[in-house]
Amino acid sequence: MAKWTPKHEAPEPLEGPVVATITGGTILWFALFLVQVPFYGWFDDRDLTWWVWTCLAGGGLGLIGIWYVRGREAAIKRHAAEARTAEAAGNPGATPDTTPETTPGA
């Protein structure tokens, strides 16, 4: 069996309104939970209560996701601002992570 090798490079990942997407999904999970709560007895009679709790778990995990993507977006913006500052200071192509350390008195 021959090893599969790609014929072209993978495309860059698409960036979109990630925070808005995760927030919308989280709201949807909580809305589904709230819609199902009045019918809990019906779900319990048919041994389908996991549907209700799955929606609550989706909403809870969505809150964690919102926290994560907001932090990620802030870090990306902070990194881009630091790179622009480094470029304006006369270090074109230098990233904040790779700028040389200067020692006082050297």
N, C-alpha and C positions, 0 to 999 in steps of 0.2 A: 504494500500500500504506500503510495507516494505522499509525501508531506505537502500540504497545501500551502502555497505562498501567495500573498496578495499581489495583484497586478498593478495597483496604484496605491498611493498614500491615502490614509483615512482623512476625510474632510475635518475641518475645524468644528468644534462643537458650537451649536447655535446658542446665542445668548438672547434672552427675551425678558419679558417682565416677570422674573422668577418670583419675587415677593408677592406680587399681585396674584399670580397663579396659585401659589401655596395658600395664600390667605383665602382665596375663593374656594379652593377645595376644602379647607378647614371649616369654613362657614357652611358649605354643603353637607359635610359629615354631621355637624351639630344640628343642622336643620332636619336631616333625616332622622336623627335620634329623637328630636322633639316631636316629630310627626308620629313616630312609632310608640312613644311612651303611653299615650292614651289607650293603645290597643295591646298593652302588655299581656293582658289576660288571654287574648286571642292567640298571641304568639306562644304563651305558656301552655295552652291547651294542645297545641300542635307540636310541642317540643322544639320551637324555633326561636327561643329567647336569645340565641347567639346572634341573631340579626340585629337586635336592639343593642347589645353590648359591643358588637363589631362597629357600629356607627359611633358609639361613645369612644371606643378606642381609637378610631380614625380621627376623631376630633382632637383627642388628647395628643396623639402623635403629630397631628397637624400643628398644634401649638409649639411643639418642640421644633418642627420644621420651620415655622415662621421665625423663631429665635435664631435658628442656624443660618437661614438664607439672608436674614438682615445683617448678621455679623459678617457673613461672607461678602456681601455686597459692600459693606463699609470697608472691609479689608482691601478689596479690589480697588475702590476709589482712593483709599489712603496710599496704597502702593503706587497708583498712577500719579498722584500728586507728588509723592516723594521722587519719582522718576523724573517728572517735569522740573522739579526744583534742582535735582542733580544735573540735569541737562542745562538748565539756565546758569548754573554755577560754573560751567565750563568743563564738565565731564560728560561729553556726549557719549551715549552708548553705555554709560555706567548705570548700574541699577543700585538702589540703596543697599542691597544685600552685599554687593561686591566692591563698594567704595573702600579705598585703602584707609586704614586707621592712621591718624597722625599722632605723634607723641609730642607733648609739650617740650619746647627747648631743642627740638631736633632740626 
